[in-house]
């Protein structure tokens, strides 16, 4: 029974993460790295602020990915955001791949 619950929890978590993908590889990579940093490196007291910014970035990028005109520009834009956020979050020990 415990294995079933763990498997169900894993599937729900995986499904939720996949549902939040933008479909643009550079954006999805940026969002995963950003989330890993916030969850694992940012001090607990500061996480709500960074979590809110992450959620807003995710929503904005997902919306932009639905528009064919902006979607074409997202790869470059997300690569630039990744570099910028990597530098901004470096004091927390975050490294973006």
BALOBA-1460 file (C-alpha; in Angstrom, 3 decimals):
// residues 97
<rec num="1" residu="x" x="0.000" y="0.000" z="0.000"/>
<rec num="2" residu="x" x="2.830" y="2.420" z="0.856"/>
<rec num="3" residu="x" x="4.420" y="1.754" z="-2.524"/>
<rec num="4" residu="x" x="1.165" y="2.581" z="-4.269"/>
<rec num="5" residu="x" x="0.879" y="5.870" z="-2.407"/>
<rec num="6" residu="x" x="4.460" y="6.770" z="-3.225"/>
<rec num="7" residu="x" x="3.948" y="5.859" z="-6.874"/>
<rec num="8" residu="x" x="0.759" y="7.925" z="-7.029"/>
<rec num="9" residu="x" x="2.485" y="10.906" z="-5.398"/>
<rec num="10" residu="x" x="5.352" y="10.629" z="-7.879"/>
<rec num="11" residu="x" x="2.981" y="10.513" z="-10.842"/>
<rec num="12" residu="x" x="1.063" y="13.525" z="-9.574"/>
<rec num="13" residu="x" x="4.250" y="15.520" z="-9.020"/>
<rec num="14" residu="x" x="5.637" y="14.531" z="-12.411"/>
<rec num="15" residu="x" x="2.369" y="15.352" z="-14.145"/>
<rec num="16" residu="x" x="2.153" y="18.732" z="-12.451"/>
<rec num="17" residu="x" x="5.719" y="19.590" z="-13.455"/>
<rec num="18" residu="x" x="5.142" y="18.504" z="-17.037"/>
<rec num="19" residu="x" x="1.911" y="20.503" z="-17.205"/>
<rec num="20" residu="x" x="3.888" y="23.623" z="-16.375"/>
<rec num="21" residu="x" x="6.395" y="23.202" z="-19.212"/>
<rec num="22" residu="x" x="6.400" y="25.862" z="-21.895"/>
<rec num="23" residu="x" x="7.438" y="23.533" z="-24.699"/>
<rec num="24" residu="x" x="10.453" y="25.752" z="-25.401"/>
<rec num="25" residu="x" x="13.580" y="23.836" z="-24.308"/>
<rec num="26" residu="x" x="15.586" y="26.870" z="-23.147"/>
<rec num="27" residu="x" x="12.632" y="28.179" z="-21.131"/>
<rec num="28" residu="x" x="11.898" y="24.825" z="-19.528"/>
<rec num="29" residu="x" x="15.574" y="24.434" z="-18.608"/>
<rec num="30" residu="x" x="15.660" y="27.955" z="-17.159"/>
<rec num="31" residu="x" x="12.523" y="27.338" z="-15.096"/>
<rec num="32" residu="x" x="13.804" y="23.994" z="-13.775"/>
<rec num="33" residu="x" x="17.146" y="25.507" z="-12.739"/>
<rec num="34" residu="x" x="15.433" y="28.522" z="-11.178"/>
<rec num="35" residu="x" x="13.052" y="26.292" z="-9.231"/>
<rec num="36" residu="x" x="15.862" y="24.018" z="-8.032"/>
<rec num="37" residu="x" x="17.767" y="27.047" z="-6.791"/>
<rec num="38" residu="x" x="14.794" y="28.530" z="-4.969"/>
<rec num="39" residu="x" x="13.824" y="25.203" z="-3.415"/>
<rec num="40" residu="x" x="17.283" y="24.076" z="-2.432"/>
<rec num="41" residu="x" x="19.567" y="27.063" z="-2.007"/>
<rec num="42" residu="x" x="17.594" y="30.187" z="-1.134"/>
<rec num="43" residu="x" x="17.117" y="30.621" z="2.633"/>
<rec num="44" residu="x" x="13.639" y="29.685" z="3.845"/>
<rec num="45" residu="x" x="12.813" y="33.258" z="4.900"/>
<rec num="46" residu="x" x="13.445" y="34.570" z="1.375"/>
<rec num="47" residu="x" x="11.794" y="31.755" z="-0.571"/>
<rec num="48" residu="x" x="8.283" y="33.253" z="-0.784"/>
<rec num="49" residu="x" x="9.588" y="36.282" z="-2.683"/>
<rec num="50" residu="x" x="11.602" y="34.160" z="-5.098"/>
<rec num="51" residu="x" x="8.786" y="31.601" z="-5.437"/>
<rec num="52" residu="x" x="6.372" y="34.372" z="-6.411"/>
<rec num="53" residu="x" x="8.824" y="35.668" z="-9.044"/>
<rec num="54" residu="x" x="9.313" y="32.125" z="-10.347"/>
<rec num="55" residu="x" x="5.566" y="31.505" z="-10.589"/>
<rec num="56" residu="x" x="5.100" y="34.791" z="-12.401"/>
<rec num="57" residu="x" x="7.934" y="33.992" z="-14.832"/>
<rec num="58" residu="x" x="6.469" y="30.557" z="-15.492"/>
<rec num="59" residu="x" x="2.997" y="31.960" z="-16.183"/>
<rec num="60" residu="x" x="4.355" y="34.702" z="-18.446"/>
<rec num="61" residu="x" x="6.518" y="32.279" z="-20.436"/>
<rec num="62" residu="x" x="3.724" y="29.726" z="-20.779"/>
<rec num="63" residu="x" x="1.407" y="32.440" z="-22.083"/>
<rec num="64" residu="x" x="4.049" y="33.782" z="-24.480"/>
<rec num="65" residu="x" x="4.661" y="30.263" z="-25.810"/>
<rec num="66" residu="x" x="1.054" y="30.075" z="-27.009"/>
<rec num="67" residu="x" x="1.572" y="32.981" z="-29.420"/>
<rec num="68" residu="x" x="3.475" y="31.905" z="-32.557"/>
<rec num="69" residu="x" x="4.992" y="35.367" z="-32.984"/>
<rec num="70" residu="x" x="6.495" y="35.528" z="-29.500"/>
<rec num="71" residu="x" x="7.290" y="31.815" z="-29.289"/>
<rec num="72" residu="x" x="9.955" y="32.226" z="-31.958"/>
<rec num="73" residu="x" x="11.785" y="34.702" z="-29.723"/>
<rec num="74" residu="x" x="11.505" y="32.747" z="-26.481"/>
<rec num="75" residu="x" x="14.531" y="30.497" z="-26.982"/>
<rec num="76" residu="x" x="16.898" y="33.473" z="-27.054"/>
<rec num="77" residu="x" x="15.021" y="35.370" z="-24.368"/>
<rec num="78" residu="x" x="15.116" y="32.415" z="-21.946"/>
<rec num="79" residu="x" x="18.811" y="31.846" z="-22.564"/>
<rec num="80" residu="x" x="19.404" y="35.472" z="-21.616"/>
<rec num="81" residu="x" x="17.180" y="35.183" z="-18.534"/>
<rec num="82" residu="x" x="19.071" y="32.081" z="-17.468"/>
<rec num="83" residu="x" x="22.391" y="33.931" z="-17.601"/>
<rec num="84" residu="x" x="20.968" y="36.921" z="-15.729"/>
<rec num="85" residu="x" x="19.287" y="34.893" z="-12.989"/>
<rec num="86" residu="x" x="22.328" y="32.668" z="-12.631"/>
<rec num="87" residu="x" x="24.385" y="35.760" z="-11.836"/>
<rec num="88" residu="x" x="21.712" y="37.242" z="-9.568"/>
<rec num="89" residu="x" x="21.345" y="34.023" z="-7.565"/>
<rec num="90" residu="x" x="25.051" y="33.232" z="-7.388"/>
<rec num="91" residu="x" x="25.293" y="34.567" z="-3.799"/>
<rec num="92" residu="x" x="23.013" y="31.678" z="-2.782"/>
<rec num="93" residu="x" x="25.343" y="29.141" z="-4.382"/>
<rec num="94" residu="x" x="23.078" y="28.452" z="-7.346"/>
<rec num="95" residu="x" x="24.497" y="27.237" z="-10.617"/>
<rec num="96" residu="x" x="22.356" y="27.064" z="-13.696"/>
<rec num="97" residu="x" x="23.280" y="24.415" z="-16.290"/>
